[in-house]
Amino acid sequence: MTLIPLSAGSIKRFENLLK
């Protein structure tokens, strides 16, 4: 997940929402 830092942040937030 080092291609797009912004994407990584979005994914982390998405995972938190799913949790």
mmCIF file as Biopython writes it, N, C-alpha, C and O atoms, coordinates in Angstrom:
data_model
#
loop_
_atom_site.group_PDB
_atom_site.id
_atom_site.type_symbol
_atom_site.label_atom_id
_atom_site.label_alt_id
_atom_site.label_comp_id
_atom_site.label_asym_id
_atom_site.label_entity_id
_atom_site.label_seq_id
_atom_site.pdbx_PDB_ins_code
_atom_site.Cartn_x
_atom_site.Cartn_y
_atom_site.Cartn_z
_atom_site.occupancy
_atom_site.B_iso_or_equiv
_atom_site.auth_seq_id
_atom_site.auth_asym_id
_atom_site.pdbx_PDB_model_num
ATOM 1  N N  . MET A ? 1  ? 0.852   -1.206 0.000  1.0 0.0 1  A 1 
ATOM 2  C CA . MET A ? 1  ? 0.000   0.000  0.000  1.0 0.0 1  A 1 
ATOM 3  C C  . MET A ? 1  ? 0.881   1.248  0.000  1.0 0.0 1  A 1 
ATOM 4  O O  . MET A ? 1  ? 0.676   2.167  0.792  1.0 0.0 1  A 1 
ATOM 5  N N  . THR A ? 2  ? 1.844   1.264  -0.880 1.0 0.0 2  A 1 
ATOM 6  C CA . THR A ? 2  ? 2.741   2.426  -0.918 1.0 0.0 2  A 1 
ATOM 7  C C  . THR A ? 2  ? 2.608   3.152  -2.251 1.0 0.0 2  A 1 
ATOM 8  O O  . THR A ? 2  ? 3.337   4.101  -2.541 1.0 0.0 2  A 1 
ATOM 9  N N  . LEU A ? 3  ? 1.654   2.678  -3.054 1.0 0.0 3  A 1 
ATOM 10 C CA . LEU A ? 3  ? 1.471   3.320  -4.365 1.0 0.0 3  A 1 
ATOM 11 C C  . LEU A ? 3  ? 0.828   4.688  -4.181 1.0 0.0 3  A 1 
ATOM 12 O O  . LEU A ? 3  ? 1.263   5.673  -4.777 1.0 0.0 3  A 1 
ATOM 13 N N  . ILE A ? 4  ? -0.212  4.742  -3.351 1.0 0.0 4  A 1 
ATOM 14 C CA . ILE A ? 4  ? -0.912  6.018  -3.150 1.0 0.0 4  A 1 
ATOM 15 C C  . ILE A ? 4  ? -1.252  6.189  -1.665 1.0 0.0 4  A 1 
ATOM 16 O O  . ILE A ? 4  ? -2.196  5.575  -1.168 1.0 0.0 4  A 1 
ATOM 17 N N  . PRO A ? 5  ? -0.483  7.022  -0.962 1.0 0.0 5  A 1 
ATOM 18 C CA . PRO A ? 5  ? -0.710  7.259  0.478  1.0 0.0 5  A 1 
ATOM 19 C C  . PRO A ? 5  ? -2.149  7.660  0.756  1.0 0.0 5  A 1 
ATOM 20 O O  . PRO A ? 5  ? -2.733  7.226  1.749  1.0 0.0 5  A 1 
ATOM 21 N N  . LEU A ? 6  ? -2.724  8.482  -0.107 1.0 0.0 6  A 1 
ATOM 22 C CA . LEU A ? 6  ? -4.109  8.921  0.102  1.0 0.0 6  A 1 
ATOM 23 C C  . LEU A ? 6  ? -5.033  7.716  0.095  1.0 0.0 6  A 1 
ATOM 24 O O  . LEU A ? 6  ? -5.957  7.626  0.903  1.0 0.0 6  A 1 
ATOM 25 N N  . SER A ? 7  ? -4.779  6.796  -0.818 1.0 0.0 7  A 1 
ATOM 26 C CA . SER A ? 7  ? -5.624  5.597  -0.916 1.0 0.0 7  A 1 
ATOM 27 C C  . SER A ? 7  ? -5.501  4.774  0.365  1.0 0.0 7  A 1 
ATOM 28 O O  . SER A ? 7  ? -6.496  4.259  0.875  1.0 0.0 7  A 1 
ATOM 29 N N  . ALA A ? 8  ? -4.286  4.653  0.878  1.0 0.0 8  A 1 
ATOM 30 C CA . ALA A ? 8  ? -4.069  3.867  2.100  1.0 0.0 8  A 1 
ATOM 31 C C  . ALA A ? 8  ? -4.889  4.461  3.241  1.0 0.0 8  A 1 
ATOM 32 O O  . ALA A ? 8  ? -5.519  3.724  4.000  1.0 0.0 8  A 1 
ATOM 33 N N  . GLY A ? 9  ? -4.886  5.778  3.367  1.0 0.0 9  A 1 
ATOM 34 C CA . GLY A ? 9  ? -5.664  6.433  4.430  1.0 0.0 9  A 1 
ATOM 35 C C  . GLY A ? 9  ? -7.139  6.134  4.263  1.0 0.0 9  A 1 
ATOM 36 O O  . GLY A ? 9  ? -7.831  5.843  5.239  1.0 0.0 9  A 1 
ATOM 37 N N  . SER A ? 10 ? -7.625  6.204  3.037  1.0 0.0 10 A 1 
ATOM 38 C CA . SER A ? 10 ? -9.051  5.950  2.780  1.0 0.0 10 A 1 
ATOM 39 C C  . SER A ? 10 ? -9.397  4.512  3.148  1.0 0.0 10 A 1 
ATOM 40 O O  . SER A ? 10 ? -10.439 4.255  3.751  1.0 0.0 10 A 1 
ATOM 41 N N  . ILE A ? 11 ? -8.529  3.581  2.788  1.0 0.0 11 A 1 
ATOM 42 C CA . ILE A ? 11 ? -8.770  2.164  3.102  1.0 0.0 11 A 1 
ATOM 43 C C  . ILE A ? 11 ? -8.815  1.970  4.614  1.0 0.0 11 A 1 
ATOM 44 O O  . ILE A ? 11 ? -9.659  1.236  5.127  1.0 0.0 11 A 1 
ATOM 45 N N  . LYS A ? 12 ? -7.920  2.618  5.313  1.0 0.0 12 A 1 
ATOM 46 C CA . LYS A ? 12 ? -7.888  2.470  6.784  1.0 0.0 12 A 1 
ATOM 47 C C  . LYS A ? 12 ? -9.201  2.958  7.364  1.0 0.0 12 A 1 
ATOM 48 O O  . LYS A ? 12 ? -9.775  2.307  8.238  1.0 0.0 12 A 1 
ATOM 49 N N  . ARG A ? 13 ? -9.687  4.104  6.883  1.0 0.0 13 A 1 
ATOM 50 C CA . ARG A ? 13 ? -10.961 4.629  7.400  1.0 0.0 13 A 1 
ATOM 51 C C  . ARG A ? 13 ? -12.087 3.670  7.047  1.0 0.0 13 A 1 
ATOM 52 O O  . ARG A ? 13 ? -12.979 3.428  7.860  1.0 0.0 13 A 1 
ATOM 53 N N  . PHE A ? 14 ? -12.050 3.130  5.850  1.0 0.0 14 A 1 
ATOM 54 C CA . PHE A ? 14 ? -13.099 2.204  5.411  1.0 0.0 14 A 1 
ATOM 55 C C  . PHE A ? 14 ? -13.116 0.979  6.319  1.0 0.0 14 A 1 
ATOM 56 O O  . PHE A ? 14 ? -14.180 0.509  6.721  1.0 0.0 14 A 1 
ATOM 57 N N  . GLU A ? 15 ? -11.925 0.466  6.638  1.0 0.0 15 A 1 
ATOM 58 C CA . GLU A ? 15 ? -11.852 -0.719 7.509  1.0 0.0 15 A 1 
ATOM 59 C C  . GLU A ? 15 ? -12.421 -0.390 8.882  1.0 0.0 15 A 1 
ATOM 60 O O  . GLU A ? 15 ? -13.126 -1.209 9.472  1.0 0.0 15 A 1 
ATOM 61 N N  . ASN A ? 16 ? -12.124 0.797  9.395  1.0 0.0 16 A 1 
ATOM 62 C CA . ASN A ? 16 ? -12.652 1.196  10.704 1.0 0.0 16 A 1 
ATOM 63 C C  . ASN A ? 16 ? -14.173 1.231  10.664 1.0 0.0 16 A 1 
ATOM 64 O O  . ASN A ? 16 ? -14.828 0.811  11.617 1.0 0.0 16 A 1 
ATOM 65 N N  . LEU A ? 17 ? -14.735 1.726  9.577  1.0 0.0 17 A 1 
ATOM 66 C CA . LEU A ? 17 ? -16.195 1.797  9.453  1.0 0.0 17 A 1 
ATOM 67 C C  . LEU A ? 17 ? -16.775 0.386  9.428  1.0 0.0 17 A 1 
ATOM 68 O O  . LEU A ? 17 ? -17.807 0.120  10.044 1.0 0.0 17 A 1 
ATOM 69 N N  . LEU A ? 18 ? -16.105 -0.515 8.711  1.0 0.0 18 A 1 
ATOM 70 C CA . LEU A ? 18 ? -16.598 -1.896 8.622  1.0 0.0 18 A 1 
ATOM 71 C C  . LEU A ? 18 ? -16.530 -2.567 9.996  1.0 0.0 18 A 1 
ATOM 72 O O  . LEU A ? 18 ? -17.417 -3.335 10.370 1.0 0.0 18 A 1 
ATOM 73 N N  . LYS A ? 19 ? -15.475 -2.268 10.732 1.0 0.0 19 A 1 
ATOM 74 C CA . LYS A ? 19 ? -15.318 -2.863 12.073 1.0 0.0 19 A 1 
ATOM 75 C C  . LYS A ? 19 ? -16.395 -2.293 12.981 1.0 0.0 19 A 1 
ATOM 76 O O  . LYS A ? 19 ? -16.461 -2.647 14.158 1.0 0.0 19 A 1 
#
